[in-house]
């Protein structure tokens, strides 16, 4: 399995759950979850590109 694929997929799942929570009363927590997920997507993508 390619290095960086797991963080990218995990970040996508976390970002989707954070985006789904944006309409709830916990907007601040949802924004943090969304940012955390997007950071994982970016770091996973960097690993995927770096380790071709």
PDB file of N, H, CA, C and O in Angstrom:
ATOM      1  N   UNK A   1       0.852  -1.176   0.000  1.00  0.00           N
ATOM      2  CA  UNK A   1       0.000   0.000   0.000  1.00  0.00           C
ATOM      3  C   UNK A   1       0.897   1.238   0.000  1.00  0.00           C
ATOM      4  O   UNK A   1       1.924   1.277   0.678  1.00  0.00           O
ATOM      5  N   UNK A   2       0.495   2.235  -0.763  1.00  0.00           N
ATOM      6  H   UNK A   2      -0.339   2.203  -1.313  1.00  0.00           H
ATOM      7  CA  UNK A   2       1.318   3.427  -0.893  1.00  0.00           C
ATOM      8  C   UNK A   2       1.317   4.238   0.393  1.00  0.00           C
ATOM      9  O   UNK A   2       0.299   4.377   1.072  1.00  0.00           O
ATOM     10  N   UNK A   3       2.485   4.763   0.699  1.00  0.00           N
ATOM     11  H   UNK A   3       3.312   4.650   0.147  1.00  0.00           H
ATOM     12  CA  UNK A   3       2.634   5.576   1.899  1.00  0.00           C
ATOM     13  C   UNK A   3       1.887   6.898   1.714  1.00  0.00           C
ATOM     14  O   UNK A   3       2.054   7.571   0.697  1.00  0.00           O
ATOM     15  N   UNK A   4       1.081   7.259   2.676  1.00  0.00           N
ATOM     16  H   UNK A   4       0.945   6.712   3.502  1.00  0.00           H
ATOM     17  CA  UNK A   4       0.315   8.493   2.610  1.00  0.00           C
ATOM     18  C   UNK A   4      -1.136   8.282   2.231  1.00  0.00           C
ATOM     19  O   UNK A   4      -1.946   9.204   2.335  1.00  0.00           O
ATOM     20  N   UNK A   5      -1.478   7.068   1.789  1.00  0.00           N
ATOM     21  H   UNK A   5      -0.821   6.319   1.705  1.00  0.00           H
ATOM     22  CA  UNK A   5      -2.850   6.806   1.382  1.00  0.00           C
ATOM     23  C   UNK A   5      -3.790   6.737   2.584  1.00  0.00           C
ATOM     24  O   UNK A   5      -4.912   7.241   2.524  1.00  0.00           O
ATOM     25  N   UNK A   6      -3.342   6.124   3.661  1.00  0.00           N
ATOM     26  H   UNK A   6      -2.431   5.715   3.710  1.00  0.00           H
ATOM     27  CA  UNK A   6      -4.184   6.001   4.854  1.00  0.00           C
ATOM     28  C   UNK A   6      -4.489   7.372   5.472  1.00  0.00           C
ATOM     29  O   UNK A   6      -5.651   7.635   5.779  1.00  0.00           O
ATOM     30  N   UNK A   7      -3.502   8.259   5.669  1.00  0.00           N
ATOM     31  H   UNK A   7      -2.558   8.046   5.419  1.00  0.00           H
ATOM     32  CA  UNK A   7      -3.848   9.580   6.207  1.00  0.00           C
ATOM     33  C   UNK A   7      -4.772  10.377   5.287  1.00  0.00           C
ATOM     34  O   UNK A   7      -5.625  11.124   5.766  1.00  0.00           O
ATOM     35  N   UNK A   8      -4.611  10.227   3.984  1.00  0.00           N
ATOM     36  H   UNK A   8      -3.918   9.620   3.595  1.00  0.00           H
ATOM     37  CA  UNK A   8      -5.463  10.963   3.055  1.00  0.00           C
ATOM     38  C   UNK A   8      -6.906  10.472   3.125  1.00  0.00           C
ATOM     39  O   UNK A   8      -7.835  11.280   3.126  1.00  0.00           O
ATOM     40  N   UNK A   9      -7.099   9.160   3.183  1.00  0.00           N
ATOM     41  H   UNK A   9      -6.344   8.504   3.182  1.00  0.00           H
ATOM     42  CA  UNK A   9      -8.449   8.608   3.269  1.00  0.00           C
ATOM     43  C   UNK A   9      -9.076   8.922   4.625  1.00  0.00           C
ATOM     44  O   UNK A   9     -10.249   9.287   4.705  1.00  0.00           O
ATOM     45  N   UNK A  10      -8.294   8.779   5.677  1.00  0.00           N
ATOM     46  H   UNK A  10      -7.341   8.483   5.612  1.00  0.00           H
ATOM     47  CA  UNK A  10      -8.792   9.098   7.007  1.00  0.00           C
ATOM     48  C   UNK A  10      -9.163  10.580   7.109  1.00  0.00           C
ATOM     49  O   UNK A  10     -10.180  10.927   7.709  1.00  0.00           O
ATOM     50  N   UNK A  11      -8.351  11.439   6.532  1.00  0.00           N
ATOM     51  H   UNK A  11      -7.524  11.158   6.045  1.00  0.00           H
ATOM     52  CA  UNK A  11      -8.647  12.869   6.523  1.00  0.00           C
ATOM     53  C   UNK A  11      -9.908  13.196   5.757  1.00  0.00           C
ATOM     54  O   UNK A  11     -10.652  14.101   6.135  1.00  0.00           O
ATOM     55  N   UNK A  12     -10.156  12.462   4.678  1.00  0.00           N
ATOM     56  H   UNK A  12      -9.551  11.727   4.371  1.00  0.00           H
ATOM     57  CA  UNK A  12     -11.379  12.662   3.911  1.00  0.00           C
ATOM     58  C   UNK A  12     -12.615  12.300   4.737  1.00  0.00           C
ATOM     59  O   UNK A  12     -13.617  13.014   4.711  1.00  0.00           O
ATOM     60  N   UNK A  13     -12.535  11.198   5.463  1.00  0.00           N
ATOM     61  H   UNK A  13     -11.720  10.618   5.484  1.00  0.00           H
ATOM     62  CA  UNK A  13     -13.656  10.774   6.307  1.00  0.00           C
ATOM     63  C   UNK A  13     -13.894  11.777   7.432  1.00  0.00           C
ATOM     64  O   UNK A  13     -15.037  12.131   7.721  1.00  0.00           O
ATOM     65  N   UNK A  14     -12.826  12.229   8.060  1.00  0.00           N
ATOM     66  H   UNK A  14     -11.898  11.941   7.826  1.00  0.00           H
ATOM     67  CA  UNK A  14     -12.954  13.186   9.164  1.00  0.00           C
ATOM     68  C   UNK A  14     -13.468  14.528   8.648  1.00  0.00           C
ATOM     69  O   UNK A  14     -14.272  15.176   9.317  1.00  0.00           O
ATOM     70  N   UNK A  15     -13.019  14.948   7.477  1.00  0.00           N
ATOM     71  H   UNK A  15     -12.365  14.421   6.934  1.00  0.00           H
ATOM     72  CA  UNK A  15     -13.492  16.198   6.897  1.00  0.00           C
ATOM     73  C   UNK A  15     -14.974  16.124   6.557  1.00  0.00           C
ATOM     74  O   UNK A  15     -15.710  17.089   6.761  1.00  0.00           O
ATOM     75  N   UNK A  16     -15.405  14.999   6.047  1.00  0.00           N
ATOM     76  H   UNK A  16     -14.807  14.215   5.881  1.00  0.00           H
ATOM     77  CA  UNK A  16     -16.825  14.832   5.720  1.00  0.00           C
ATOM     78  C   UNK A  16     -17.690  14.864   6.969  1.00  0.00           C
ATOM     79  O   UNK A  16     -18.774  15.447   6.959  1.00  0.00           O
ATOM     80  N   UNK A  17     -17.226  14.248   8.034  1.00  0.00           N
ATOM     81  H   UNK A  17     -16.345  13.775   8.042  1.00  0.00           H
ATOM     82  CA  UNK A  17     -18.007  14.283   9.273  1.00  0.00           C
ATOM     83  C   UNK A  17     -18.013  15.683   9.882  1.00  0.00           C
ATOM     84  O   UNK A  17     -19.017  16.106  10.455  1.00  0.00           O
ATOM     85  N   UNK A  18     -16.907  16.397   9.762  1.00  0.00           N
ATOM     86  H   UNK A  18     -16.091  16.053   9.297  1.00  0.00           H
ATOM     87  CA  UNK A  18     -16.875  17.781  10.244  1.00  0.00           C
ATOM     88  C   UNK A  18     -17.786  18.676   9.439  1.00  0.00           C
ATOM     89  O   UNK A  18     -18.441  19.555   9.996  1.00  0.00           O
ATOM     90  N   UNK A  19     -17.839  18.465   8.122  1.00  0.00           N
ATOM     91  H   UNK A  19     -17.306  17.750   7.669  1.00  0.00           H
ATOM     92  CA  UNK A  19     -18.723  19.261   7.268  1.00  0.00           C
ATOM     93  C   UNK A  19     -20.187  18.955   7.577  1.00  0.00           C
ATOM     94  O   UNK A  19     -21.036  19.844   7.514  1.00  0.00           O
ATOM     95  N   UNK A  20     -20.478  17.710   7.907  1.00  0.00           N
ATOM     96  H   UNK A  20     -19.787  16.988   7.958  1.00  0.00           H
ATOM     97  CA  UNK A  20     -21.849  17.345   8.251  1.00  0.00           C
ATOM     98  C   UNK A  20     -22.281  17.980   9.569  1.00  0.00           C
ATOM     99  O   UNK A  20     -23.463  18.264   9.763  1.00  0.00           O
ATOM    100  N   UNK A  21     -21.346  18.201  10.461  1.00  0.00           N
ATOM    101  H   UNK A  21     -20.385  17.971  10.303  1.00  0.00           H
ATOM    102  CA  UNK A  21     -21.669  18.789  11.760  1.00  0.00           C
ATOM    103  C   UNK A  21     -21.765  20.312  11.727  1.00  0.00           C
ATOM    104  O   UNK A  21     -22.164  20.919  12.720  1.00  0.00           O
ATOM    105  N   UNK A  22     -21.414  20.934  10.621  1.00  0.00           N
ATOM    106  H   UNK A  22     -21.090  20.440   9.814  1.00  0.00           H
ATOM    107  CA  UNK A  22     -21.437  22.398  10.555  1.00  0.00           C
ATOM    108  C   UNK A  22     -22.830  22.973  10.745  1.00  0.00           C
ATOM    109  O   UNK A  22     -22.970  24.116  11.182  1.00  0.00           O
ATOM    110  N   UNK A  23     -23.858  22.203  10.426  1.00  0.00           N
ATOM    111  H   UNK A  23     -23.744  21.275  10.072  1.00  0.00           H
ATOM    112  CA  UNK A  23     -25.234  22.692  10.571  1.00  0.00           C
ATOM    113  C   UNK A  23     -25.790  22.463  11.976  1.00  0.00           C
ATOM    114  O   UNK A  23     -26.931  22.830  12.257  1.00  0.00           O
ATOM    115  N   UNK A  24     -25.008  21.870  12.842  1.00  0.00           N
ATOM    116  H   UNK A  24     -24.082  21.571  12.614  1.00  0.00           H
ATOM    117  CA  UNK A  24     -25.480  21.615  14.200  1.00  0.00           C
ATOM    118  C   UNK A  24     -25.174  22.803  15.110  1.00  0.00           C
ATOM    119  O   UNK A  24     -24.657  23.828  14.666  1.00  0.00           O
ATOM    120  N   UNK A  25     -25.502  22.647  16.379  1.00  0.00           N
ATOM    121  H   UNK A  25     -25.922  21.814  16.741  1.00  0.00           H
ATOM    122  CA  UNK A  25     -25.240  23.740  17.318  1.00  0.00           C
ATOM    123  C   UNK A  25     -23.783  23.766  17.786  1.00  0.00           C
ATOM    124  O   UNK A  25     -23.395  24.670  18.526  1.00  0.00           O
ATOM    125  N   UNK A  26     -22.976  22.796  17.371  1.00  0.00           N
ATOM    126  H   UNK A  26     -23.291  22.061  16.770  1.00  0.00           H
ATOM    127  CA  UNK A  26     -21.566  22.717  17.755  1.00  0.00           C
ATOM    128  C   UNK A  26     -20.670  23.196  16.616  1.00  0.00           C
ATOM    129  O   UNK A  26     -19.800  22.454  16.160  1.00  0.00           O
ATOM    130  N   UNK A  27     -20.874  24.424  16.154  1.00  0.00           N
ATOM    131  H   UNK A  27     -21.580  25.027  16.524  1.00  0.00           H
ATOM    132  CA  UNK A  27     -20.136  24.941  15.007  1.00  0.00           C
ATOM    133  C   UNK A  27     -18.636  25.047  15.273  1.00  0.00           C
ATOM    134  O   UNK A  27     -17.835  24.778  14.377  1.00  0.00           O
ATOM    135  N   UNK A  28     -18.249  25.423  16.461  1.00  0.00           N
ATOM    136  H   UNK A  28     -18.899  25.641  17.188  1.00  0.00           H
ATOM    137  CA  UNK A  28     -16.829  25.571  16.761  1.00  0.00           C
ATOM    138  C   UNK A  28     -16.117  24.222  16.731  1.00  0.00           C
ATOM    139  O   UNK A  28     -15.026  24.104  16.173  1.00  0.00           O
ATOM    140  N   UNK A  29     -16.726  23.220  17.325  1.00  0.00           N
ATOM    141  H   UNK A  29     -17.612  23.316  17.778  1.00  0.00           H
ATOM    142  CA  UNK A  29     -16.140  21.878  17.301  1.00  0.00           C
ATOM    143  C   UNK A  29     -16.110  21.324  15.880  1.00  0.00           C
ATOM    144  O   UNK A  29     -15.146  20.668  15.486  1.00  0.00           O
ATOM    145  N   UNK A  30     -17.159  21.586  15.117  1.00  0.00           N
ATOM    146  H   UNK A  30     -17.942  22.119  15.438  1.00  0.00           H
ATOM    147  CA  UNK A  30     -17.215  21.109  13.730  1.00  0.00           C
ATOM    148  C   UNK A  30     -16.131  21.762  12.884  1.00  0.00           C
ATOM    149  O   UNK A  30     -15.542  21.114  12.019  1.00  0.00           O
ATOM    150  N   UNK A  31     -15.865  23.039  13.129  1.00  0.00           N
ATOM    151  H   UNK A  31     -16.344  23.566  13.832  1.00  0.00           H
ATOM    152  CA  UNK A  31     -14.809  23.728  12.397  1.00  0.00           C
ATOM    153  C   UNK A  31     -13.446  23.133  12.731  1.00  0.00           C
ATOM    154  O   UNK A  31     -12.610  22.968  11.843  1.00  0.00           O
ATOM    155  N   UNK A  32     -13.216  22.812  13.990  1.00  0.00           N
ATOM    156  H   UNK A  32     -13.895  22.946  14.711  1.00  0.00           H
ATOM    157  CA  UNK A  32     -11.964  22.174  14.395  1.00  0.00           C
ATOM    158  C   UNK A  32     -11.800  20.801  13.783  1.00  0.00           C
ATOM    159  O   UNK A  32     -10.712  20.451  13.327  1.00  0.00           O
ATOM    160  N   UNK A  33     -12.869  20.015  13.765  1.00  0.00           N
ATOM    161  H   UNK A  33     -13.753  20.299  14.136  1.00  0.00           H
ATOM    162  CA  UNK A  33     -12.819  18.680  13.164  1.00  0.00           C
ATOM    163  C   UNK A  33     -12.554  18.783  11.666  1.00  0.00           C
ATOM    164  O   UNK A  33     -11.775  18.008  11.112  1.00  0.00           O
ATOM    165  N   UNK A  34     -13.203  19.738  11.017  1.00  0.00           N
ATOM    166  H   UNK A  34     -13.836  20.367  11.466  1.00  0.00           H
ATOM    167  CA  UNK A  34     -13.007  19.933   9.587  1.00  0.00           C
ATOM    168  C   UNK A  34     -11.558  20.329   9.281  1.00  0.00           C
ATOM    169  O   UNK A  34     -10.962  19.815   8.334  1.00  0.00           O
ATOM    170  N   UNK A  35     -11.002  21.225  10.066  1.00  0.00           N
ATOM    171  H   UNK A  35     -11.486  21.643  10.835  1.00  0.00           H
ATOM    172  CA  UNK A  35      -9.611  21.630   9.869  1.00  0.00           C
ATOM    173  C   UNK A  35      -8.634  20.498  10.117  1.00  0.00           C
ATOM    174  O   UNK A  35      -7.647  20.347   9.397  1.00  0.00           O
ATOM    175  N   UNK A  36      -8.912  19.706  11.136  1.00  0.00           N
ATOM    176  H   UNK A  36      -9.713  19.829  11.722  1.00  0.00           H
ATOM    177  CA  UNK A  36      -8.068  18.548  11.450  1.00  0.00           C
ATOM    178  C   UNK A  36      -8.074  17.557  10.289  1.00  0.00           C
ATOM    179  O   UNK A  36      -7.030  17.021   9.918  1.00  0.00           O
ATOM    180  N   UNK A  37      -9.245  17.319   9.724  1.00  0.00           N
ATOM    181  H   UNK A  37     -10.093  17.755  10.026  1.00  0.00           H
ATOM    182  CA  UNK A  37      -9.358  16.407   8.593  1.00  0.00           C
ATOM    183  C   UNK A  37      -8.655  16.941   7.360  1.00  0.00           C
ATOM    184  O   UNK A  37      -7.974  16.194   6.658  1.00  0.00           O
ATOM    185  N   UNK A  38      -8.815  18.233   7.092  1.00  0.00           N
ATOM    186  H   UNK A  38      -9.368  18.840   7.662  1.00  0.00           H
ATOM    187  CA  UNK A  38      -8.160  18.821   5.926  1.00  0.00           C
ATOM    188  C   UNK A  38      -6.638  18.797   6.063  1.00  0.00           C
ATOM    189  O   UNK A  38      -5.927  18.632   5.072  1.00  0.00           O
ATOM    190  N   UNK A  39      -6.140  18.960   7.284  1.00  0.00           N
ATOM    191  H   UNK A  39      -6.718  19.094   8.089  1.00  0.00           H
ATOM    192  CA  UNK A  39      -4.698  18.867   7.507  1.00  0.00           C
ATOM    193  C   UNK A  39      -4.199  17.462   7.188  1.00  0.00           C
ATOM    194  O   UNK A  39      -3.121  17.305   6.614  1.00  0.00           O
ATOM    195  N   UNK A  40      -4.966  16.446   7.552  1.00  0.00           N
ATOM    196  H   UNK A  40      -5.841  16.573   8.018  1.00  0.00           H
ATOM    197  CA  UNK A  40      -4.571  15.072   7.239  1.00  0.00           C
ATOM    198  C   UNK A  40      -4.596  14.817   5.734  1.00  0.00           C
ATOM    199  O   UNK A  40      -3.735  14.113   5.206  1.00  0.00           O
ATOM    200  N   UNK A  41      -5.577  15.385   5.049  1.00  0.00           N
ATOM    201  H   UNK A  41      -6.276  15.957   5.477  1.00  0.00           H
ATOM    202  CA  UNK A  41      -5.631  15.224   3.595  1.00  0.00           C
ATOM    203  C   UNK A  41      -4.392  15.837   2.951  1.00  0.00           C
ATOM    204  O   UNK A  41      -3.779  15.232   2.072  1.00  0.00           O
ATOM    205  N   UNK A  42      -4.030  17.029   3.389  1.00  0.00           N
ATOM    206  H   UNK A  42      -4.527  17.520   4.103  1.00  0.00           H
ATOM    207  CA  UNK A  42      -2.861  17.712   2.820  1.00  0.00           C
ATOM    208  C   UNK A  42      -1.580  16.930   3.114  1.00  0.00           C
ATOM    209  O   UNK A  42      -0.760  16.731   2.218  1.00  0.00           O
ATOM    210  N   UNK A  43      -1.405  16.494   4.336  1.00  0.00           N
ATOM    211  H   UNK A  43      -2.072  16.656   5.064  1.00  0.00           H
ATOM    212  CA  UNK A  43      -0.197  15.749   4.685  1.00  0.00           C
ATOM    213  C   UNK A  43      -0.125  14.400   3.971  1.00  0.00           C
ATOM    214  O   UNK A  43       0.951  13.969   3.555  1.00  0.00           O
ATOM    215  N   UNK A  44      -1.277  13.734   3.830  1.00  0.00           N
ATOM    216  H   UNK A  44      -2.151  14.084   4.168  1.00  0.00           H
ATOM    217  CA  UNK A  44      -1.299  12.478   3.085  1.00  0.00           C
ATOM    218  C   UNK A  44      -0.981  12.689   1.619  1.00  0.00           C
ATOM    219  O   UNK A  44      -0.283  11.877   1.011  1.00  0.00           O
ATOM    220  N   UNK A  45      -1.488  13.773   1.043  1.00  0.00           N
ATOM    221  H   UNK A  45      -2.055  14.432   1.537  1.00  0.00           H
ATOM    222  CA  UNK A  45      -1.203  14.073  -0.360  1.00  0.00           C
ATOM    223  C   UNK A  45       0.272  14.398  -0.566  1.00  0.00           C
ATOM    224  O   UNK A  45       0.862  14.016  -1.576  1.00  0.00           O
ATOM    225  N   UNK A  46       0.857  15.095   0.382  1.00  0.00           N
ATOM    226  H   UNK A  46       0.378  15.406   1.202  1.00  0.00           H
ATOM    227  CA  UNK A  46       2.294  15.384   0.294  1.00  0.00           C
ATOM    228  C   UNK A  46       3.097  14.082   0.319  1.00  0.00           C
ATOM    229  O   UNK A  46       4.043  13.927  -0.452  1.00  0.00           O
ATOM    230  N   UNK A  47       2.733  13.156   1.190  1.00  0.00           N
ATOM    231  H   UNK A  47       1.964  13.282   1.817  1.00  0.00           H
ATOM    232  CA  UNK A  47       3.425  11.863   1.240  1.00  0.00           C
ATOM    233  C   UNK A  47       3.238  11.087  -0.057  1.00  0.00           C
ATOM    234  O   UNK A  47       4.175  10.456  -0.545  1.00  0.00           O
ATOM    235  N   UNK A  48       2.029  11.132  -0.619  1.00  0.00           N
ATOM    236  H   UNK A  48       1.268  11.645  -0.222  1.00  0.00           H
ATOM    237  CA  UNK A  48       1.793  10.420  -1.871  1.00  0.00           C
ATOM    238  C   UNK A  48       2.632  10.966  -3.005  1.00  0.00           C
ATOM    239  O   UNK A  48       3.166  10.203  -3.810  1.00  0.00           O
ATOM    240  N   UNK A  49       2.753  12.285  -3.076  1.00  0.00           N
ATOM    241  H   UNK A  49       2.319  12.905  -2.422  1.00  0.00           H
ATOM    242  CA  UNK A  49       3.531  12.899  -4.150  1.00  0.00           C
ATOM    243  C   UNK A  49       5.022  12.698  -3.920  1.00  0.00           C
ATOM    244  O   UNK A  49       5.776  12.471  -4.866  1.00  0.00           O
ATOM    245  N   UNK A  50       5.442  12.780  -2.678  1.00  0.00           N
ATOM    246  H   UNK A  50       4.829  12.965  -1.909  1.00  0.00           H
ATOM    247  CA  UNK A  50       6.866  12.682  -2.354  1.00  0.00           C
ATOM    248  C   UNK A  50       7.424  11.287  -2.575  1.00  0.00           C
ATOM    249  O   UNK A  50       8.566  11.140  -3.012  1.00  0.00           O
ATOM    250  N   UNK A  51       6.641  10.267  -2.282  1.00  0.00           N
ATOM    251  H   UNK A  51       5.714  10.386  -1.928  1.00  0.00           H
ATOM    252  CA  UNK A  51       7.116   8.872  -2.342  1.00  0.00           C
ATOM    253  C   UNK A  51       6.537   8.157  -3.562  1.00  0.00           C
ATOM    254  O   UNK A  51       5.902   7.112  -3.418  1.00  0.00           O
ATOM    255  N   UNK A  52       6.743   8.695  -4.737  1.00  0.00           N
ATOM    256  H   UNK A  52       7.259   9.544  -4.854  1.00  0.00           H
ATOM    257  CA  UNK A  52       6.233   8.059  -5.959  1.00  0.00           C
ATOM    258  C   UNK A  52       6.958   6.815  -6.274  1.00  0.00           C
ATOM    259  O   UNK A  52       6.654   6.157  -7.269  1.00  0.00           O
TER     260      UNK A  52
END
